[in-house]
Amino acid sequence: MNEGFILIHRKLLENAVSFKPNYLSLWVILLLKANHQDNETIINNKKTIIKRGSFITSISKLAERLSLSTGTVSYILDYFISEKMIEKV
């Protein structure tokens, strides 16, 4: 379900991400895709719970959504990981 809204704090404007359009676009997409509550799905024929704040996607899907190369998306995600903004499992 893709309904509802998210709150974004104005302090984001002070973050280095806000000065790099590709970083900001990807960051907002990640925020919008994150589950607002735990959800169940089936992966490899097993029921799996996708926790609140998490979601399943691929670098290629994110790249396609943002019209960026997979290399660029991967590079930006590595930055987010190094800054502890996200965790990749």
N, C-alpha and C positions, 0 to 999 in steps of 0.2 A: 504494500500500500504506500503510495507516494503522496500522502496528504499531510497537511499541517505546516508548521513553520519552525524555524530555528532562530535563536537569538544570537546576534553577533555583537560583541562588545566593541565600542568605539576605539578601545585601546589597540585593536588590530591595526589601526592607522599608524601606530607608532612602531609596529613590527616591521622588520626588513622585508618580509614577504609582501607587504602592501606596495612596495616600490618596484616589484618585478611582476608584470602582468601574468606571465605563465604560472608563476608560483602561486599568486593569489587565486587565479582561476582554478587551479588544481586543488588548493586548500578548500575553497568553497564547495567544490564538487564532493570532496571527501566528507566535509561536514554534512552536506545534504544527503549523502548516501548512507551515513551511519544510522544503525537501528536506534530508535528511541526506546525500545524495550527488547527483551530477549525474544528471539524467534526460532522456530524449529524448521529444519529442512532435512532432506535426505541426501547424503553424500556417500558414494560407494556403498549403497544399499544399507546405510546405517543412519538412524535418526541422530542429527547433530543440532546442538543449540548454538545459535549465533548470538553472542552476548550483546547487550546494550552497548552502543558506541562502536560496534564492529560491523563489518560487512564483508562479503566475498565479491571479488572482482579480479580483473587481470590488468596488467600493464597495457596490453594491447587494447582492451576495451576503454580504459581511461584515455589512452592516446587518441583513439578514434573519436571519442566524445569531445575532446578538446582540439582536434585537428593538429596534434603534435606528433613528433616521432616517438617511438617506444624508448629510444635512447634518452630523449629529453625528459620524458615522464620518469624514467628510472633514475635519472640524475637528480631530479627535483625530489623524488621520494627518498633518495639517499640523504639529501639535505634535511628533510623533515625527520628522518630517523636519527640523524646525528644531533639534531636539536631537541630530540625527545618529544617531538610534536605528535608522532605516530609510532606504532609498533607494527612490524610486518611479520606475520607468522607463516 
